[in-house]
Amino acid sequence: MSDFQDLVKLIHSIDDKVLLEDFLVALTTEKERQELPKRIDITRALLEGKSQHQVADELKVGISTVTRGAKELAQGNFKALRAEQEVRI
């Protein structure tokens, strides 16, 4: 039985953008494909220093969704987005 690390390895091994998109489309629902980019937008906005309420208002999401992203950041997650933010500064 596969676990999350197997999924990470598989995604990491797909070096063709078309194949990766095909895989992710097959793996996710339409709703998930809309929600995942929004989570990235939430995280980016928090990294820019916006308040949770401001992010929720601007992106039209619930405060609990933004709080979840803030908790992940507080735990040190989203390293790729943090690195992206540092490059922009």
Residue pairs with C-beta under 8 A, 6 or more apart in sequence:
10 23
11 20
11 23
14 20
14 23
24 33
25 33
28 36
38 59
38 61
39 65
39 69
40 81
41 59
42 55
42 59
42 61
42 65
42 66
42 69
43 69
43 72
43 73
43 78
43 81
44 81
44 84
44 85
45 54
45 55
45 58
45 59
46 52
46 55
46 66
46 69
46 70
46 73
47 73
47 78
47 81
47 82
47 85
48 85
50 58
52 63
52 66
52 67
52 70
53 63
53 66
55 61
55 66
56 62
56 63
56 65
56 66
59 66
72 78
